[in-house]
Amino acid sequence: MDAEIGQLEQKVATLIAHAREMGTANEVLRRDLEAAQARNRELLTRMHEAGTRLDMLMARIPEA
């Protein structure tokens, strides 16, 4: 009986350690995702600005 309880304690301790590791990994992934989303928003803004500038330049070209 004591051996079974010892094994169960060991399994619970392992489960707790894995849960903590997963929590840490999840937090890192969450920060990485937020950074990637911010970069994506920045790039979308820059693309829109570039498109606007291109439209302005094209409007200045005389038609043939």
C-alpha positions in Angstrom: 0.0 0.0 0.0 2.8 2.4 0.9 4.5 1.6 -2.4 1.4 2.5 -4.3 1.0 5.7 -2.5 4.6 6.5 -3.2 4.2 5.8 -6.9 1.0 8.0 -6.9 2.9 10.8 -5.2 5.7 10.6 -7.8 3.2 10.6 -10.7 1.4 13.6 -9.2 4.7 15.5 -8.7 5.6 14.7 -12.3 2.2 15.9 -13.5 2.6 19.2 -11.5 6.1 19.7 -13.0 4.8 19.2 -16.5 1.9 21.5 -15.9 4.3 24.3 -14.7 6.5 23.7 -17.8 3.5 23.9 -20.1 2.4 27.1 -18.4 5.8 28.7 -18.9 5.9 27.6 -22.5 2.4 28.9 -23.1 3.3 32.3 -21.7 6.3 32.5 -24.0 4.1 31.5 -27.0 1.6 34.2 -26.0 4.2 36.9 -25.9 5.6 35.7 -29.3 2.1 35.8 -30.8 1.5 39.3 -29.5 4.8 40.5 -31.0 4.0 38.8 -34.3 0.5 40.4 -34.4 1.9 43.8 -33.6 4.5 43.4 -36.4 1.7 42.3 -38.8 -0.3 45.4 -38.0 2.7 47.5 -38.6 3.4 45.9 -41.9 -0.2 46.2 -43.0 -0.1 49.9 -42.2 3.1 50.4 -44.2 1.6 48.5 -47.1 -1.5 50.7 -47.1 0.7 53.8 -47.0 2.9 52.5 -49.8 -0.3 51.8 -51.9 -1.5 55.3 -51.2 1.8 56.8 -52.3 1.8 54.6 -55.4 -1.7 55.8 -56.3 -0.6 59.4 -56.0 2.4 58.8 -58.2 0.3 57.1 -60.8 -2.1 60.0 -60.8 0.7 62.3 -61.7 1.8 60.3 -64.8 0.3 61.9 -67.9 -1.9 59.6 -69.9 -0.7 58.7 -73.4 
